[in-house]
């Protein structure tokens, strides 16, 4: 499975950082994501960018969750609060 250019940011190993609500939000590498998506129980995958970006190019299996609608879309699509969810956005860095 290949990842388009915007997904390359997933390849970098980055440390776990604190989320806005104080919970820890783990970051995963490209290889970890690939393994999770190929597993028997893949996580729900969401691209948090404006819908136009998703229409143009997105990771296989990703659903669009534009920033202003992300919480509602993700909560509605994955009501189980214990489910594994992966969100990504473009990182030019």
N, CA, C and O atoms as a printed pandas DataFrame, in Angstrom:
     atom_number atom_name residue_name chain_id  residue_number  x_coord  y_coord  z_coord
0              1         N          UNK        A               1    0.851   -1.162    0.000
1              2        CA          UNK        A               1    0.000    0.000    0.000
2              3         C          UNK        A               1    0.897    1.224    0.000
3              4         O          UNK        A               1    1.790    1.335    0.840
4              5         N          UNK        A               2    0.678    2.133   -0.915
5              6        CA          UNK        A               2    1.465    3.350   -0.960
6              7         C          UNK        A               2    0.679    4.514   -0.388
7              8         O          UNK        A               2   -0.551    4.527   -0.413
8              9         N          UNK        A               3    1.398    5.472    0.118
9             10        CA          UNK        A               3    0.777    6.672    0.647
10            11         C          UNK        A               3    1.108    7.838   -0.253
11            12         O          UNK        A               3    2.257    7.967   -0.676
12            13         N          UNK        A               4    0.148    8.696   -0.567
13            14        CA          UNK        A               4    0.422    9.873   -1.373
14            15         C          UNK        A               4    1.308   10.854   -0.624
15            16         O          UNK        A               4    1.522   10.714    0.580
16            17         N          UNK        A               5    1.816   11.836   -1.331
17            18        CA          UNK        A               5    2.745   12.801   -0.782
18            19         C          UNK        A               5    2.361   13.401    0.551
19            20         O          UNK        A               5    3.216   13.535    1.426
20            21         N          UNK        A               6    1.087   13.772    0.740
21            22        CA          UNK        A               6    0.699   14.387    2.007
22            23         C          UNK        A               6    0.852   13.410    3.155
23            24         O          UNK        A               6    1.086   13.832    4.288
24            25         N          UNK        A               7    0.727   12.122    2.899
25            26        CA          UNK        A               7    0.856   11.136    3.965
26            27         C          UNK        A               7    2.280   10.905    4.409
27            28         O          UNK        A               7    2.508   10.244    5.421
28            29         N          UNK        A               8    3.256   11.440    3.668
29            30        CA          UNK        A               8    4.643   11.237    4.033
30            31         C          UNK        A               8    4.966   11.779    5.411
31            32         O          UNK        A               8    5.902   11.302    6.053
32            33         N          UNK        A               9    4.215   12.763    5.882
33            34        CA          UNK        A               9    4.450   13.306    7.218
34            35         C          UNK        A               9    4.262   12.213    8.273
35            36         O          UNK        A               9    4.828   12.307    9.362
36            37         N          UNK        A              10    3.481   11.184    7.965
37            38        CA          UNK        A              10    3.265   10.095    8.905
38            39         C          UNK        A              10    4.516    9.262    9.104
39            40         O          UNK        A              10    4.627    8.531   10.087
40            41         N          UNK        A              11    5.466    9.367    8.172
41            42        CA          UNK        A              11    6.655    8.537    8.225
42            43         C          UNK        A              11    7.596    8.953    9.352
43            44         O          UNK        A              11    8.390    8.139    9.824
44            45         N          UNK        A              12    7.516   10.186    9.779
45            46        CA          UNK        A              12    8.427   10.654   10.817
46            47         C          UNK        A              12    7.986   10.159   12.177
47            48         O          UNK        A              12    6.801   10.198   12.511
48            49         N          UNK        A              13    8.940    9.697   12.956
49            50        CA          UNK        A              13    8.647    9.322   14.329
50            51         C          UNK        A              13    8.572   10.598   15.156
51            52         O          UNK        A              13    9.520   11.383   15.167
52            53         N          UNK        A              14    7.485   10.809   15.831
53            54        CA          UNK        A              14    7.365   11.978   16.690
54            55         C          UNK        A              14    6.907   11.512   18.065
55            56         O          UNK        A              14    6.152   10.546   18.170
56            57         N          UNK        A              15    7.350   12.179   19.111
57            58        CA          UNK        A              15    6.978   11.754   20.461
58            59         C          UNK        A              15    5.515   12.026   20.758
59            60         O          UNK        A              15    4.861   12.831   20.095
60            61         N          UNK        A              16    5.027   11.340   21.760
61            62        CA          UNK        A              16    3.673   11.568   22.235
62            63         C          UNK        A              16    3.583   12.980   22.788
63            64         O          UNK        A              16    4.489   13.439   23.483
64            65         N          UNK        A              17    2.492   13.666   22.481
65            66        CA          UNK        A              17    2.283   15.032   22.949
66            67         C          UNK        A              17    0.955   15.117   23.677
67            68         O          UNK        A              17    0.073   14.282   23.474
68            69         N          UNK        A              18    0.817   16.088   24.492
69            70        CA          UNK        A              18   -0.423   16.274   25.234
70            71         C          UNK        A              18   -1.468   16.900   24.326
71            72         O          UNK        A              18   -1.176   17.855   23.606
72            73         N          UNK        A              19   -2.682   16.368   24.355
73            74        CA          UNK        A              19   -3.774   16.917   23.562
74            75         C          UNK        A              19   -4.334   18.170   24.219
75            76         O          UNK        A              19   -3.987   18.503   25.352
76            77         N          UNK        A              20   -5.203   18.856   23.492
77            78        CA          UNK        A              20   -5.773   20.104   23.998
78            79         C          UNK        A              20   -6.577   19.898   25.276
79            80         O          UNK        A              20   -6.648   20.798   26.112
80            81         N          UNK        A              21   -7.179   18.731   25.436
81            82        CA          UNK        A              21   -7.997   18.503   26.621
82            83         C          UNK        A              21   -7.190   17.910   27.767
83            84         O          UNK        A              21   -7.757   17.547   28.798
84            85         N          UNK        A              22   -5.893   17.809   27.604
85            86        CA          UNK        A              22   -5.038   17.288   28.663
86            87         C          UNK        A              22   -4.768   15.803   28.533
87            88         O          UNK        A              22   -3.857   15.296   29.189
88            89         N          UNK        A              23   -5.518   15.088   27.717
89            90        CA          UNK        A              23   -5.244   13.671   27.505
90            91         C          UNK        A              23   -4.023   13.536   26.610
91            92         O          UNK        A              23   -3.703   14.434   25.832
92            93         N          UNK        A              24   -3.348   12.405   26.731
93            94        CA          UNK        A              24   -2.212   12.176   25.853
94            95         C          UNK        A              24   -2.693   11.610   24.532
95            96         O          UNK        A              24   -3.512   10.691   24.497
96            97         N          UNK        A              25   -2.185   12.158   23.460
97            98        CA          UNK        A              25   -2.558   11.731   22.121
98            99         C          UNK        A              25   -1.319   11.111   21.490
99           100         O          UNK        A              25   -0.373   11.826   21.160
100          101         N          UNK        A              26   -1.310    9.801   21.317
101          102        CA          UNK        A              26   -0.124    9.170   20.728
102          103         C          UNK        A              26   -0.004    9.481   19.245
103          104         O          UNK        A              26   -1.003    9.643   18.545
104          105         N          UNK        A              27    1.202    9.558   18.794
105          106        CA          UNK        A              27    1.492    9.725   17.371
106          107         C          UNK        A              27    2.075    8.413   16.886
107          108         O          UNK        A              27    2.779    7.730   17.630
108          109         N          UNK        A              28    1.789    8.055   15.640
109          110        CA          UNK        A              28    2.312    6.802   15.099
110          111         C          UNK        A              28    3.071    7.074   13.812
111          112         O          UNK        A              28    2.871    8.094   13.152
112          113         N          UNK        A              29    3.933    6.152   13.479
113          114        CA          UNK        A              29    4.722    6.274   12.252
114          115         C          UNK        A              29    3.916    5.751   11.066
115          116         O          UNK        A              29    2.861    5.139   11.232
116          117         N          UNK        A              30    4.419    5.996    9.908
117          118        CA          UNK        A              30    3.797    5.507    8.676
118          119         C          UNK        A              30    3.698    3.982    8.694
119          120         O          UNK        A              30    2.670    3.410    8.331
120          121         N          UNK        A              31    4.790    3.330    9.125
121          122        CA          UNK        A              31    4.794    1.866    9.166
122          123         C          UNK        A              31    3.785    1.323   10.181
123          124         O          UNK        A              31    3.131    0.310    9.932
124          125         N          UNK        A              32    3.665    2.001   11.323
125          126        CA          UNK        A              32    2.679    1.575   12.318
126          127         C          UNK        A              32    1.265    1.725   11.770
127          128         O          UNK        A              32    0.426    0.845   11.964
128          129         N          UNK        A              33    1.001    2.826   11.094
129          130        CA          UNK        A              33   -0.319    3.030   10.503
130          131         C          UNK        A              33   -0.606    1.967    9.455
131          132         O          UNK        A              33   -1.697    1.397    9.423
132          133         N          UNK        A              34    0.350    1.707    8.618
133          134        CA          UNK        A              34    0.183    0.693    7.572
134          135         C          UNK        A              34   -0.179   -0.655    8.194
135          136         O          UNK        A              34   -1.095   -1.333    7.728
136          137         N          UNK        A              35    0.543   -1.039    9.247
137          138        CA          UNK        A              35    0.272   -2.317    9.916
138          139         C          UNK        A              35   -1.125   -2.327   10.534
139          140         O          UNK        A              35   -1.842   -3.324   10.437
140          141         N          UNK        A              36   -1.509   -1.226   11.164
141          142        CA          UNK        A              36   -2.836   -1.155   11.771
142          143         C          UNK        A              36   -3.939   -1.266   10.719
143          144         O          UNK        A              36   -4.938   -1.954   10.928
144          145         N          UNK        A              37   -3.751   -0.587    9.590
145          146        CA          UNK        A              37   -4.770   -0.609    8.537
146          147         C          UNK        A              37   -4.882   -1.978    7.879
147          148         O          UNK        A              37   -5.936   -2.329    7.347
148          149         N          UNK        A              38   -3.811   -2.746    7.910
149          150        CA          UNK        A              38   -3.819   -4.087    7.320
150          151         C          UNK        A              38   -4.225   -5.163    8.322
151          152         O          UNK        A              38   -4.324   -6.336    7.963
152          153         N          UNK        A              39   -4.459   -4.777    9.567
153          154        CA          UNK        A              39   -4.807   -5.746   10.606
154          155         C          UNK        A              39   -6.262   -6.189   10.482
155          156         O          UNK        A              39   -7.032   -5.645    9.691
156          157         N          UNK        A              40   -6.614   -7.184   11.279
157          158        CA          UNK        A              40   -7.989   -7.702   11.276
158          159         C          UNK        A              40   -8.979   -6.676   11.832
159          160         O          UNK        A              40  -10.168   -6.720   11.514
160          161         N          UNK        A              41   -8.488   -5.758   12.658
161          162        CA          UNK        A              41   -9.351   -4.730   13.247
162          163         C          UNK        A              41   -8.717   -3.351   13.023
163          164         O          UNK        A              41   -8.162   -2.759   13.948
164          165         N          UNK        A              42   -8.805   -2.853   11.799
165          166        CA          UNK        A              42   -8.189   -1.552   11.512
166          167         C          UNK        A              42   -8.913   -0.410   12.227
167          168         O          UNK        A              42  -10.113   -0.491   12.488
168          169         N          UNK        A              43   -8.178    0.644   12.537
169          170        CA          UNK        A              43   -8.811    1.800   13.163
170          171         C          UNK        A              43   -9.642    2.582   12.153
171          172         O          UNK        A              43   -9.464    2.437   10.944
172          173         N          UNK        A              44  -10.543    3.403   12.658
173          174        CA          UNK        A              44  -11.254    4.334   11.788
174          175         C          UNK        A              44  -10.247    5.418   11.407
175          176         O          UNK        A              44   -9.524    5.922   12.266
176          177         N          UNK        A              45  -10.199    5.773   10.138
177          178        CA          UNK        A              45   -9.198    6.710    9.625
178          179         C          UNK        A              45   -9.887    7.946    9.065
179          180         O          UNK        A              45  -10.779    7.835    8.223
180          181         N          UNK        A              46   -9.478    9.123    9.527
181          182        CA          UNK        A              46  -10.084   10.379    9.107
182          183         C          UNK        A              46   -9.024   11.391    8.701
183          184         O          UNK        A              46   -8.003   11.548    9.371
184          185         N          UNK        A              47   -9.281   12.069    7.598
185          186        CA          UNK        A              47   -8.441   13.187    7.173
186          187         C          UNK        A              47   -9.115   14.470    7.649
187          188         O          UNK        A              47  -10.251   14.758    7.273
188          189         N          UNK        A              48   -8.410   15.237    8.478
189          190        CA          UNK        A              48   -8.969   16.473    9.031
190          191         C          UNK        A              48   -8.381   17.654    8.252
191          192         O          UNK        A              48   -7.479   18.351    8.715
192          193         N          UNK        A              49   -8.916   17.841    7.087
193          194        CA          UNK        A              49   -8.570   18.935    6.173
194          195         C          UNK        A              49   -9.858   19.333    5.447
195          196         O          UNK        A              49  -10.822   18.568    5.457
196          197         N          UNK        A              50   -9.897   20.499    4.827
197          198        CA          UNK        A              50  -11.080   20.860    4.044
198          199         C          UNK        A              50  -11.403   19.760    3.016
199          200         O          UNK        A              50  -10.497   19.120    2.481
200          201         N          UNK        A              51  -12.678   19.554    2.751
201          202        CA          UNK        A              51  -13.140   18.453    1.885
202          203         C          UNK        A              51  -12.481   18.439    0.513
203          204         O          UNK        A              51  -12.291   17.370   -0.067
204          205         N          UNK        A              52  -12.132   19.599   -0.013
205          206        CA          UNK        A              52  -11.489   19.647   -1.322
206          207         C          UNK        A              52  -10.180   18.877   -1.371
207          208         O          UNK        A              52   -9.854   18.270   -2.392
208          209         N          UNK        A              53   -9.436   18.897   -0.289
209          210        CA          UNK        A              53   -8.183   18.140   -0.237
210          211         C          UNK        A              53   -8.472   16.648   -0.273
211          212         O          UNK        A              53   -7.798   15.896   -0.977
212          213         N          UNK        A              54   -9.484   16.216    0.493
213          214        CA          UNK        A              54   -9.841   14.805    0.528
214          215         C          UNK        A              54  -10.284   14.338   -0.851
215          216         O          UNK        A              54   -9.912   13.248   -1.287
216          217         N          UNK        A              55  -11.083   15.164   -1.547
217          218        CA          UNK        A              55  -11.560   14.794   -2.882
218          219         C          UNK        A              55  -10.398   14.641   -3.863
219          220         O          UNK        A              55  -10.435   13.798   -4.759
220          221         N          UNK        A              56   -9.379   15.460   -3.682
221          222        CA          UNK        A              56   -8.233   15.438   -4.587
222          223         C          UNK        A              56   -7.302   14.251   -4.304
223          224         O          UNK        A              56   -6.818   13.607   -5.234
224          225         N          UNK        A              57   -7.054   13.963   -3.020
225          226        CA          UNK        A              57   -6.089   12.934   -2.672
226          227         C          UNK        A              57   -6.195   12.620   -1.183
227          228         O          UNK        A              57   -6.160   13.533   -0.357
228          229         N          UNK        A              58   -6.322   11.355   -0.834
229          230        CA          UNK        A              58   -6.379   10.957    0.567
230          231         C          UNK        A              58   -5.838    9.540    0.731
231          232         O          UNK        A              58   -5.708    8.799   -0.244
232          233         N          UNK        A              59   -5.532    9.179    1.946
233          234        CA          UNK        A              59   -5.056    7.833    2.218
234          235         C          UNK        A              59   -6.178    6.835    1.961
235          236         O          UNK        A              59   -7.346    7.143    2.199
236          237         N          UNK        A              60   -5.839    5.647    1.480
237          238        CA          UNK        A              60   -6.870    4.638    1.226
238          239         C          UNK        A              60   -7.693    4.351    2.481
239          240         O          UNK        A              60   -7.144    4.090    3.552
240          241         N          UNK        A              61   -8.991    4.403    2.336
241          242        CA          UNK        A              61   -9.897    4.112    3.439
242          243         C          UNK        A              61  -10.213    5.291    4.342
243          244         O          UNK        A              61  -11.047    5.177    5.240
244          245         N          UNK        A              62   -9.561    6.415    4.117
245          246        CA          UNK        A              62   -9.798    7.589    4.967
246          247         C          UNK        A              62  -11.134    8.233    4.640
247          248         O          UNK        A              62  -11.561    8.279    3.486
248          249         N          UNK        A              63  -11.779    8.726    5.681
249          250        CA          UNK        A              63  -13.017    9.478    5.519
250          251         C          UNK        A              63  -12.718   10.958    5.744
251          252         O          UNK        A              63  -11.836   11.308    6.528
252          253         N          UNK        A              64  -13.437   11.798    5.072
253          254        CA          UNK        A              64  -13.252   13.238    5.199
254          255         C          UNK        A              64  -13.929   13.745    6.473
255          256         O          UNK        A              64  -15.085   13.427    6.751
256          257         N          UNK        A              65  -13.176   14.544    7.242
257          258        CA          UNK        A              65  -13.713   15.187    8.441
258          259         C          UNK        A              65  -13.148   16.607    8.485
259          260         O          UNK        A              65  -12.208   16.882    9.231
260          261         N          UNK        A              66  -13.724   17.508    7.681
261          262        CA          UNK        A              66  -13.221   18.887    7.660
262          263         C          UNK        A              66  -13.142   19.464    9.076
263          264         O          UNK        A              66  -13.980   19.152    9.923
264          265         N          UNK        A              67  -12.135   20.306    9.332
265          266        CA          UNK        A              67  -11.880   20.798   10.697
266          267         C          UNK        A              67  -13.110   21.300   11.460
267          268         O          UNK        A              67  -13.287   20.955   12.629
268          269         N          UNK        A              68  -13.952   22.100   10.826
269          270        CA          UNK        A              68  -15.110   22.663   11.542
270          271         C          UNK        A              68  -16.181   21.610   11.845
271          272         O          UNK        A              68  -17.053   21.838   12.683
272          273         N          UNK        A              69  -16.118   20.472   11.175
273          274        CA          UNK        A              69  -17.110   19.417   11.348
274          275         C          UNK        A              69  -16.515   18.142   11.935
275          276         O          UNK        A              69  -17.237   17.170   12.155
276          277         N          UNK        A              70  -15.219   18.133   12.188
277          278        CA          UNK        A              70  -14.516   16.901   12.562
278          279         C          UNK        A              70  -15.116   16.203   13.780
279          280         O          UNK        A              70  -15.364   14.998   13.741
280          281         N          UNK        A              71  -15.348   16.932   14.840
281          282        CA          UNK        A              71  -15.871   16.299   16.055
282          283         C          UNK        A              71  -17.210   15.626   15.783
283          284         O          UNK        A              71  -17.416   14.481   16.186
284          285         N          UNK        A              72  -18.113   16.309   15.112
285          286        CA          UNK        A              72  -19.435   15.743   14.829
286          287         C          UNK        A              72  -19.335   14.536   13.894
287          288         O          UNK        A              72  -19.982   13.515   14.124
288          289         N          UNK        A              73  -18.529   14.654   12.851
289          290        CA          UNK        A              73  -18.395   13.552   11.889
290          291         C          UNK        A              73  -17.776   12.329   12.548
291          292         O          UNK        A              73  -18.285   11.217   12.402
292          293         N          UNK        A              74  -16.683   12.529   13.270
293          294        CA          UNK        A              74  -15.987   11.393   13.886
294          295         C          UNK        A              74  -16.850   10.776   14.988
295          296         O          UNK        A              74  -16.947    9.553   15.082
296          297         N          UNK        A              75  -17.471   11.601   15.814
297          298        CA          UNK        A              75  -18.348   11.080   16.877
298          299         C          UNK        A              75  -19.519   10.292   16.302
299          300         O          UNK        A              75  -19.901    9.254   16.841
300          301         N          UNK        A              76  -20.084   10.787   15.210
301          302        CA          UNK        A              76  -21.201   10.093   14.576
302          303         C          UNK        A              76  -20.786    8.799   13.905
303          304         O          UNK        A              76  -21.532    7.820   13.927
304          305         N          UNK        A              77  -19.604    8.786   13.310
305          306        CA          UNK        A              77  -19.136    7.595   12.594
306          307         C          UNK        A              77  -18.590    6.526   13.537
307          308         O          UNK        A              77  -18.636    5.333   13.237
308          309         N          UNK        A              78  -18.076    6.970   14.671
309          310        CA          UNK        A              78  -17.465    6.039   15.631
310          311         C          UNK        A              78  -18.016    6.346   17.029
311          312         O          UNK        A              78  -17.360    7.022   17.822
312          313         N          UNK        A              79  -19.203    5.857   17.323
313          314        CA          UNK        A              79  -19.810    6.176   18.621
314          315         C          UNK        A              79  -19.131    5.495   19.816
315          316         O          UNK        A              79  -19.283    5.951   20.950
316          317         N          UNK        A              80  -18.395    4.426   19.579
317          318        CA          UNK        A              80  -17.700    3.716   20.661
318          319         C          UNK        A              80  -16.495    4.553   21.098
319          320         O          UNK        A              80  -15.517    4.675   20.359
320          321         N          UNK        A              81  -16.570    5.120   22.287
321          322        CA          UNK        A              81  -15.503    5.993   22.780
322          323         C          UNK        A              81  -14.204    5.247   23.052
323          324         O          UNK        A              81  -13.173    5.878   23.283
324          325         N          UNK        A              82  -14.231    3.912   23.031
325          326        CA          UNK        A              82  -13.026    3.118   23.242
326          327         C          UNK        A              82  -12.420    2.625   21.930
327          328         O          UNK        A              82  -11.381    1.967   21.932
328          329         N          UNK        A              83  -13.066    2.942   20.818
329          330        CA          UNK        A              83  -12.572    2.501   19.514
330          331         C          UNK        A              83  -11.291    3.245   19.148
331          332         O          UNK        A              83  -11.086    4.396   19.534
332          333         N          UNK        A              84  -10.446    2.563   18.402
333          334        CA          UNK        A              84   -9.218    3.199   17.928
334          335         C          UNK        A              84   -9.538    4.069   16.718
335          336         O          UNK        A              84  -10.179    3.623   15.767
336          337         N          UNK        A              85   -9.084    5.305   16.769
337          338        CA          UNK        A              85   -9.317    6.278   15.705
338          339         C          UNK        A              85   -7.984    6.904   15.336
339          340         O          UNK        A              85   -7.186    7.244   16.209
340          341         N          UNK        A              86   -7.747    7.053   14.056
341          342        CA          UNK        A              86   -6.552    7.749   13.578
342          343         C          UNK        A              86   -7.014    8.942   12.773
343          344         O          UNK        A              86   -7.806    8.806   11.841
344          345         N          UNK        A              87   -6.515   10.117   13.137
345          346        CA          UNK        A              87   -6.787   11.322   12.382
346          347         C          UNK        A              87   -5.461   11.843   11.847
347          348         O          UNK        A              87   -4.423   11.712   12.495
348          349         N          UNK        A              88   -5.507   12.434   10.662
349          350        CA          UNK        A              88   -4.285   13.003   10.104
350          351         C          UNK        A              88   -4.634   14.264    9.337
351          352         O          UNK        A              88   -5.773   14.479    8.922
352          353         N          UNK        A              89   -3.624   15.080    9.168
353          354        CA          UNK        A              89   -3.741   16.275    8.342
354          355         C          UNK        A              89   -2.390   16.500    7.674
355          356         O          UNK        A              89   -1.415   15.816    7.982
356          357         N          UNK        A              90   -2.343   17.425    6.796
357          358        CA          UNK        A              90   -1.132   17.713    6.062
358          359         C          UNK        A              90   -0.128   18.409    6.957
359          360         O          UNK        A              90   -0.489   19.268    7.761
360          361         N          UNK        A              91    1.138   18.035    6.814
361          362        CA          UNK        A              91    2.220   18.660    7.584
362          363         C          UNK        A              91    3.351   18.966    6.608
363          364         O          UNK        A              91    4.013   18.057    6.107
364          365         N          UNK        A              92    3.562   20.233    6.348
365          366        CA          UNK        A              92    4.585   20.615    5.391
366          367         C          UNK        A              92    5.994   20.512    5.957
367          368         O          UNK        A              92    6.968   20.682    5.223
368          369         N          UNK        A              93    6.117   20.236    7.242
369          370        CA          UNK        A              93    7.391   20.245    7.947
370          371         C          UNK        A              93    8.243   19.099    7.703
371          372         O          UNK        A              93    9.341   19.017    8.254
